[in-house]
Amino acid sequence: MDSIYFNFLGMKNLEDVIEKFHNTLVDTNRSYKFFVDWDKVKRHVDKYKIIMIPEN
């Protein structure tokens, strides 16, 4: 399996890539509310929601 991650990181297999990823994660006190504008998500969901009507 050839992957840009293997070449870029100089790794030979997927397990090494995953281990590198885990070892380089940075601890943070941020939650998903920090990274996602949930009000915007809700507006878009409401705007583009398709109402499903069950067929009987």
MIGUSE-570531 format. One record per atom (N, C-alpha, C): residue in one letter; chain; atom name; y, z, x. Coordinates in Angstrom, 1 decimal, decimal comma, m for minus. Atoms other than C-alpha are relative to their C-alpha. Layout:
REM residues N
{resn: A | chain: A | name: CA | v: Y | w: Z | u: X}
...
REM end
This chain:
REM residues 56
{resn: M | chain: A | name: N | v: m1,2 | w: 0,0 | u: 0,9}
{resn: M | chain: A | name: CA | v: 0,0 | w: 0,0 | u: 0,0}
{resn: M | chain: A | name: C | v: 1,2 | w: 0,0 | u: 0,9}
{resn: D | chain: A | name: N | v: m1,2 | w: 0,1 | u: m0,8}
{resn: D | chain: A | name: CA | v: 3,3 | w: m1,1 | u: 1,5}
{resn: D | chain: A | name: C | v: 1,2 | w: 0,4 | u: m0,8}
{resn: S | chain: A | name: N | v: m1,1 | w: m0,5 | u: 0,8}
{resn: S | chain: A | name: CA | v: 6,4 | w: 0,7 | u: 0,4}
{resn: S | chain: A | name: C | v: 1,2 | w: 0,2 | u: 0,9}
{resn: I | chain: A | name: N | v: m1,2 | w: m0,2 | u: m0,7}
{resn: I | chain: A | name: CA | v: 10,0 | w: 0,9 | u: 1,5}
{resn: I | chain: A | name: C | v: 0,1 | w: 1,4 | u: 0,5}
{resn: Y | chain: A | name: N | v: m0,1 | w: m1,4 | u: m0,4}
{resn: Y | chain: A | name: CA | v: 9,7 | w: 4,6 | u: 1,6}
{resn: Y | chain: A | name: C | v: m0,9 | w: 0,3 | u: 1,2}
{resn: F | chain: A | name: N | v: 0,9 | w: m0,2 | u: m1,2}
{resn: F | chain: A | name: CA | v: 6,8 | w: 4,5 | u: 4,1}
{resn: F | chain: A | name: C | v: 0,7 | w: m0,6 | u: 1,2}
{resn: N | chain: A | name: N | v: m0,7 | w: 0,6 | u: m1,2}
{resn: N | chain: A | name: CA | v: 8,8 | w: 2,2 | u: 6,4}
{resn: N | chain: A | name: C | v: 1,3 | w: 0,8 | u: 0,3}
{resn: F | chain: A | name: N | v: m1,2 | w: m0,7 | u: m0,3}
{resn: F | chain: A | name: CA | v: 12,1 | w: 4,0 | u: 6,0}
{resn: F | chain: A | name: C | v: m0,2 | w: 1,4 | u: 0,6}
{resn: L | chain: A | name: N | v: 0,2 | w: m1,4 | u: m0,5}
{resn: L | chain: A | name: CA | v: 10,7 | w: 7,5 | u: 6,5}
{resn: L | chain: A | name: C | v: m1,0 | w: 0,0 | u: 1,1}
{resn: G | chain: A | name: N | v: 1,0 | w: 0,0 | u: m1,1}
{resn: G | chain: A | name: CA | v: 8,1 | w: 6,4 | u: 9,0}
{resn: G | chain: A | name: C | v: m1,3 | w: 0,7 | u: m0,4}
{resn: M | chain: A | name: N | v: 1,2 | w: m0,7 | u: 0,5}
{resn: M | chain: A | name: CA | v: 5,3 | w: 7,8 | u: 6,8}
{resn: M | chain: A | name: C | v: m1,2 | w: m1,0 | u: m0,1}
{resn: K | chain: A | name: N | v: 1,2 | w: 0,9 | u: 0,1}
{resn: K | chain: A | name: CA | v: 1,7 | w: 6,4 | u: 6,6}
{resn: K | chain: A | name: C | v: m0,6 | w: 0,0 | u: m1,4}
{resn: N | chain: A | name: N | v: 0,6 | w: m0,1 | u: 1,4}
{resn: N | chain: A | name: CA | v: 0,7 | w: 7,6 | u: 3,1}
{resn: N | chain: A | name: C | v: 0,9 | w: 0,7 | u: m1,0}
{resn: L | chain: A | name: N | v: m0,7 | w: m0,5 | u: 1,1}
{resn: L | chain: A | name: CA | v: 1,9 | w: 8,8 | u: m0,2}
{resn: L | chain: A | name: C | v: 0,2 | w: 1,5 | u: 0,1}
{resn: E | chain: A | name: N | v: m0,1 | w: m1,5 | u: m0,1}
{resn: E | chain: A | name: CA | v: 1,1 | w: 12,5 | u: 0,4}
{resn: E | chain: A | name: C | v: 1,0 | w: 0,4 | u: 1,0}
{resn: D | chain: A | name: N | v: m1,0 | w: m0,3 | u: m1,0}
{resn: D | chain: A | name: CA | v: 3,3 | w: 12,5 | u: 3,5}
{resn: D | chain: A | name: C | v: 1,4 | w: m0,2 | u: m0,6}
{resn: V | chain: A | name: N | v: m1,3 | w: 0,2 | u: 0,6}
{resn: V | chain: A | name: CA | v: 6,2 | w: 11,0 | u: 1,5}
{resn: V | chain: A | name: C | v: 0,3 | w: 1,1 | u: m1,0}
{resn: I | chain: A | name: N | v: m0,2 | w: m1,1 | u: 1,0}
{resn: I | chain: A | name: CA | v: 5,8 | w: 13,6 | u: m1,3}
{resn: I | chain: A | name: C | v: 0,3 | w: 1,3 | u: 0,7}
{resn: E | chain: A | name: N | v: m0,3 | w: m1,2 | u: m0,8}
{resn: E | chain: A | name: CA | v: 5,7 | w: 16,4 | u: 1,3}
{resn: E | chain: A | name: C | v: 1,4 | w: 0,0 | u: 0,6}
{resn: K | chain: A | name: N | v: m1,3 | w: 0,1 | u: m0,5}
{resn: K | chain: A | name: CA | v: 8,8 | w: 15,1 | u: 2,9}
{resn: K | chain: A | name: C | v: 1,1 | w: 0,2 | u: m1,0}
{resn: F | chain: A | name: N | v: m0,9 | w: m0,2 | u: 1,2}
{resn: F | chain: A | name: CA | v: 10,5 | w: 14,9 | u: m0,5}
{resn: F | chain: A | name: C | v: 0,2 | w: 1,5 | u: m0,3}
{resn: H | chain: A | name: N | v: 0,0 | w: m1,4 | u: 0,3}
{resn: H | chain: A | name: CA | v: 9,6 | w: 18,5 | u: m1,3}
{resn: H | chain: A | name: C | v: 0,7 | w: 0,8 | u: 1,0}
{resn: N | chain: A | name: N | v: m0,6 | w: m0,8 | u: m1,1}
{resn: N | chain: A | name: CA | v: 10,6 | w: 19,8 | u: 2,1}
{resn: N | chain: A | name: C | v: 1,5 | w: m0,2 | u: 0,1}
{resn: T | chain: A | name: N | v: m1,5 | w: 0,3 | u: m0,2}
{resn: T | chain: A | name: CA | v: 14,1 | w: 18,2 | u: 1,9}
{resn: T | chain: A | name: C | v: 0,8 | w: 0,3 | u: m1,3}
{resn: L | chain: A | name: N | v: m0,7 | w: m0,4 | u: 1,2}
{resn: L | chain: A | name: CA | v: 15,0 | w: 19,4 | u: m1,7}
{resn: L | chain: A | name: C | v: 1,0 | w: 1,1 | u: 0,4}
{resn: V | chain: A | name: N | v: m1,0 | w: m1,0 | u: m0,3}
{resn: V | chain: A | name: CA | v: 18,1 | w: 21,5 | u: m1,7}
{resn: V | chain: A | name: C | v: 0,0 | w: 0,9 | u: m1,3}
{resn: D | chain: A | name: N | v: 0,0 | w: m1,0 | u: 1,1}
{resn: D | chain: A | name: CA | v: 18,1 | w: 24,7 | u: m3,8}
{resn: D | chain: A | name: C | v: 1,4 | w: 0,0 | u: m0,6}
{resn: T | chain: A | name: N | v: m1,3 | w: 0,0 | u: 0,7}
{resn: T | chain: A | name: CA | v: 20,9 | w: 24,8 | u: m6,4}
{resn: T | chain: A | name: C | v: m0,1 | w: 0,9 | u: m1,3}
{resn: N | chain: A | name: N | v: m0,1 | w: m0,8 | u: 1,3}
{resn: N | chain: A | name: CA | v: 22,0 | w: 26,9 | u: m9,4}
{resn: N | chain: A | name: C | v: 0,4 | w: m0,9 | u: m1,1}
{resn: R | chain: A | name: N | v: m0,4 | w: 0,9 | u: 1,1}
{resn: R | chain: A | name: CA | v: 22,9 | w: 23,8 | u: m11,4}
{resn: R | chain: A | name: C | v: m1,1 | w: m0,2 | u: m1,0}
{resn: S | chain: A | name: N | v: 1,0 | w: 0,3 | u: 1,1}
{resn: S | chain: A | name: CA | v: 21,1 | w: 23,2 | u: m14,7}
{resn: S | chain: A | name: C | v: 0,2 | w: m1,5 | u: m0,4}
{resn: Y | chain: A | name: N | v: m0,2 | w: 1,4 | u: 0,5}
{resn: Y | chain: A | name: CA | v: 20,6 | w: 19,9 | u: m16,5}
{resn: Y | chain: A | name: C | v: 1,3 | w: m0,2 | u: m0,8}
{resn: K | chain: A | name: N | v: m1,3 | w: 0,2 | u: 0,7}
{resn: K | chain: A | name: CA | v: 23,8 | w: 20,6 | u: m18,5}
{resn: K | chain: A | name: C | v: 1,0 | w: m0,4 | u: 1,0}
{resn: F | chain: A | name: N | v: m1,0 | w: 0,4 | u: m1,0}
{resn: F | chain: A | name: CA | v: 25,7 | w: 20,1 | u: m15,2}
{resn: F | chain: A | name: C | v: m0,1 | w: m1,5 | u: 0,2}
{resn: F | chain: A | name: N | v: 0,3 | w: 1,4 | u: m0,4}
{resn: F | chain: A | name: CA | v: 24,1 | w: 16,7 | u: m14,5}
{resn: F | chain: A | name: C | v: 0,1 | w: m1,0 | u: m1,2}
{resn: V | chain: A | name: N | v: 0,1 | w: 0,9 | u: 1,1}
{resn: V | chain: A | name: CA | v: 24,0 | w: 15,3 | u: m18,0}
{resn: V | chain: A | name: C | v: 1,2 | w: 0,4 | u: m1,0}
{resn: D | chain: A | name: N | v: m1,0 | w: m0,2 | u: 1,0}
{resn: D | chain: A | name: CA | v: 26,9 | w: 14,9 | u: m20,4}
{resn: D | chain: A | name: C | v: m0,7 | w: m0,1 | u: m1,4}
{resn: W | chain: A | name: N | v: 0,8 | w: 0,0 | u: 1,2}
{resn: W | chain: A | name: CA | v: 24,9 | w: 16,0 | u: m23,5}
{resn: W | chain: A | name: C | v: 0,8 | w: m0,4 | u: m1,2}
{resn: D | chain: A | name: N | v: m0,8 | w: 0,4 | u: 1,1}
{resn: D | chain: A | name: CA | v: 27,8 | w: 15,4 | u: m25,9}
{resn: D | chain: A | name: C | v: 0,0 | w: m1,5 | u: m0,1}
{resn: K | chain: A | name: N | v: 0,0 | w: 1,4 | u: 0,0}
{resn: K | chain: A | name: CA | v: 28,0 | w: 11,8 | u: m24,8}
{resn: K | chain: A | name: C | v: m1,4 | w: m0,6 | u: m0,4}
{resn: V | chain: A | name: N | v: 1,3 | w: 0,5 | u: 0,4}
{resn: V | chain: A | name: CA | v: 24,2 | w: 11,4 | u: m25,1}
{resn: V | chain: A | name: C | v: m0,2 | w: 0,1 | u: m1,5}
{resn: K | chain: A | name: N | v: 0,2 | w: m0,2 | u: 1,4}
{resn: K | chain: A | name: CA | v: 24,3 | w: 12,8 | u: m28,6}
{resn: K | chain: A | name: C | v: 0,8 | w: m1,1 | u: m0,8}
{resn: R | chain: A | name: N | v: m0,9 | w: 1,0 | u: 0,7}
{resn: R | chain: A | name: CA | v: 27,2 | w: 10,4 | u: m29,6}
{resn: R | chain: A | name: C | v: m0,8 | w: m1,3 | u: 0,1}
{resn: H | chain: A | name: N | v: 0,7 | w: 1,3 | u: m0,1}
{resn: H | chain: A | name: CA | v: 25,2 | w: 7,4 | u: m28,3}
{resn: H | chain: A | name: C | v: m1,3 | w: 0,0 | u: m0,8}
{resn: V | chain: A | name: N | v: 1,2 | w: 0,0 | u: 0,8}
{resn: V | chain: A | name: CA | v: 22,0 | w: 8,5 | u: m30,0}
{resn: V | chain: A | name: C | v: 0,4 | w: m0,2 | u: m1,4}
{resn: D | chain: A | name: N | v: m0,4 | w: 0,1 | u: 1,4}
{resn: D | chain: A | name: CA | v: 23,8 | w: 8,9 | u: m33,3}
{resn: D | chain: A | name: C | v: 0,5 | w: m1,4 | u: m0,3}
{resn: K | chain: A | name: N | v: m0,6 | w: 1,3 | u: 0,2}
{resn: K | chain: A | name: CA | v: 25,6 | w: 5,6 | u: m32,8}
{resn: K | chain: A | name: C | v: m1,1 | w: m1,1 | u: m0,1}
{resn: Y | chain: A | name: N | v: 1,0 | w: 1,0 | u: m0,1}
{resn: Y | chain: A | name: CA | v: 22,4 | w: 3,6 | u: m32,0}
{resn: Y | chain: A | name: C | v: m1,3 | w: 0,3 | u: m0,7}
{resn: K | chain: A | name: N | v: 1,3 | w: m0,5 | u: 0,6}
{resn: K | chain: A | name: CA | v: 19,8 | w: 5,5 | u: m34,0}
{resn: K | chain: A | name: C | v: m0,4 | w: m1,0 | u: m1,1}
{resn: I | chain: A | name: N | v: 0,6 | w: 0,9 | u: 1,0}
{resn: I | chain: A | name: CA | v: 17,5 | w: 3,4 | u: m36,2}
{resn: I | chain: A | name: C | v: m0,7 | w: 1,0 | u: m0,9}
{resn: I | chain: A | name: N | v: 0,7 | w: m0,9 | u: 0,9}
{resn: I | chain: A | name: CA | v: 16,4 | w: 5,2 | u: m39,3}
{resn: I | chain: A | name: C | v: m1,3 | w: m0,8 | u: m0,5}
{resn: M | chain: A | name: N | v: 1,3 | w: 0,5 | u: 0,3}
{resn: M | chain: A | name: CA | v: 12,7 | w: 4,6 | u: m39,9}
{resn: M | chain: A | name: C | v: m0,3 | w: 0,4 | u: m1,5}
{resn: I | chain: A | name: N | v: 0,4 | w: m0,3 | u: 1,4}
{resn: I | chain: A | name: CA | v: 11,7 | w: 4,3 | u: m43,6}
{resn: I | chain: A | name: C | v: m1,5 | w: m0,3 | u: m0,1}
{resn: P | chain: A | name: N | v: 1,5 | w: 0,2 | u: 0,0}
{resn: P | chain: A | name: CA | v: 8,0 | w: 4,8 | u: m44,1}
{resn: P | chain: A | name: C | v: m0,3 | w: m0,9 | u: m1,2}
{resn: E | chain: A | name: N | v: 0,5 | w: 0,9 | u: 1,0}
{resn: E | chain: A | name: CA | v: 6,2 | w: 2,1 | u: m46,0}
{resn: E | chain: A | name: C | v: m1,2 | w: 0,6 | u: m0,7}
{resn: N | chain: A | name: N | v: 1,1 | w: m0,6 | u: 0,8}
{resn: N | chain: A | name: CA | v: 4,0 | w: 3,2 | u: m48,8}
{resn: N | chain: A | name: C | v: m0,9 | w: m1,0 | u: m0,6}
REM end
